[in-house]
Amino acid sequence: MIWCSPKGERIACVEKLKVLRENLEEIRQVCQDALEDAVLMGCDEQQFRAVLGELVASLENPYPPGE
């Protein structure tokens, strides 16, 4: 994946890319575990996926542009 700044500039710093990759892998694993738990407890998979989508959409940026 190519990561870009809000201005469209490519993020090339190796350490930044490593952190992004590691963070996404951790998030993926937590979400996978939670999905498996939900399905094992009898929850509807699609409903759980929708809730995860809503959770991501509700995240707030603590560093708004211009500050």
PyMOL commands that set and color helices and strands:
alter all, ss='L'
color gray80, all
select helices_A, chain A and resi 14-40+45-57
alter helices_A, ss='H'
color red, helices_A
deselect
rebuild
show_as cartoon
